[in-house]
Amino acid sequence: MKIPKRITLKLLQELQACYAQRERFREMFPRGVTITEVNCEKALAVGLDLIWLANQFFTGNKYCDLWDSWVYRYIEEVELFMSCYRLSQKRSKKT
């Protein structure tokens, strides 16, 4: 799946996010949200599950080092998500 620049309620429904997460998202970002570090911090603050979302998009060998860093807590959730996102954008521009 191509990594979107915006997350929308429709996308979360397509990814089969649970009802509680969709409702939190809708309350915080009713028109959707662009992926930025600030917005990830806001999402985390209201209890949105960035790790679940990261698991939907950032799979495969190119993300292994970042996931390992998160598992061993060298980086936090927002840093993991944004680092994976930046890596996905960098790679997609080359192809």
C-alpha positions as CSV (number, residue, x, y, z in Angstrom):
1,M,0.0,0.0,0.0
2,K,1.3,3.5,-0.9
3,I,1.8,5.6,2.2
4,P,-0.6,8.5,2.1
5,K,0.3,12.1,3.0
6,R,-3.0,12.5,4.8
7,I,-4.8,10.1,7.1
8,T,-8.6,10.2,6.8
9,L,-11.5,8.5,8.6
10,K,-12.3,6.7,5.4
11,L,-8.7,5.3,5.2
12,L,-9.0,4.1,8.8
13,Q,-12.2,2.4,8.0
14,E,-10.6,0.7,5.0
15,L,-7.7,-0.4,7.2
16,Q,-10.3,-1.8,9.7
17,A,-9.3,0.3,12.6
18,C,-11.4,-0.4,15.7
19,Y,-14.4,1.8,16.4
20,A,-12.9,3.5,19.5
21,Q,-9.8,4.6,17.5
22,R,-11.9,5.8,14.6
23,E,-14.1,7.9,17.0
24,R,-11.0,9.4,18.7
25,F,-9.6,10.3,15.3
26,R,-12.9,11.8,14.1
27,E,-13.1,13.9,17.3
28,M,-9.5,15.2,16.9
29,F,-9.2,15.4,13.1
30,P,-12.7,15.6,11.6
31,R,-11.4,16.6,8.2
32,G,-8.4,14.2,8.2
33,V,-4.9,15.1,9.0
34,T,-1.6,15.6,7.2
35,I,1.3,13.4,8.5
36,T,3.6,15.7,10.5
37,E,5.5,15.4,13.7
38,V,3.2,17.9,15.5
39,N,0.1,16.0,14.4
40,C,1.5,12.7,15.5
41,E,2.2,14.2,18.9
42,K,-1.5,15.4,19.0
43,A,-2.7,12.0,18.0
44,L,-0.6,10.3,20.6
45,A,-1.8,12.7,23.3
46,V,-5.5,11.8,22.7
47,G,-4.7,8.0,22.7
48,L,-4.5,7.2,19.0
49,D,-2.4,4.1,18.4
50,L,0.5,5.2,16.1
51,I,2.1,1.8,16.4
52,W,-1.0,0.1,15.0
53,L,-1.0,2.6,12.1
54,A,2.7,2.2,11.5
55,N,2.2,-1.6,11.3
56,Q,-0.4,-1.0,8.5
57,F,2.1,0.9,6.4
58,F,5.7,0.3,7.4
59,T,6.5,-3.4,6.8
60,G,9.4,-5.0,5.2
61,N,13.1,-5.1,5.6
62,K,13.8,-1.4,5.0
63,Y,12.1,-0.6,8.3
64,C,13.7,-3.3,10.5
65,D,16.3,-1.1,12.1
66,L,13.7,1.5,13.0
67,W,11.4,-1.1,14.5
68,D,14.3,-2.6,16.4
69,S,15.1,0.9,17.8
70,W,11.5,1.2,19.0
71,V,11.3,-2.3,20.5
72,Y,14.4,-1.6,22.6
73,R,13.1,1.9,23.3
74,Y,15.9,3.9,21.8
75,I,13.2,5.9,20.1
76,E,9.6,6.8,21.0
77,E,6.4,6.1,19.1
78,V,6.3,9.5,17.3
79,E,9.9,9.3,16.3
80,L,9.4,5.7,15.0
81,F,6.3,6.7,13.0
82,M,7.9,9.9,11.5
83,S,11.2,8.1,10.7
84,C,9.4,5.3,8.9
85,Y,7.3,7.9,7.1
86,R,10.4,9.9,6.0
87,L,12.0,6.7,4.8
88,S,9.0,5.7,2.8
89,Q,8.9,9.1,1.2
90,K,12.6,9.1,0.4
91,R,12.4,5.6,-1.2
92,S,9.2,6.3,-3.2
93,K,10.7,9.5,-4.8
94,K,13.6,7.4,-6.2
95,T,11.3,5.0,-8.0
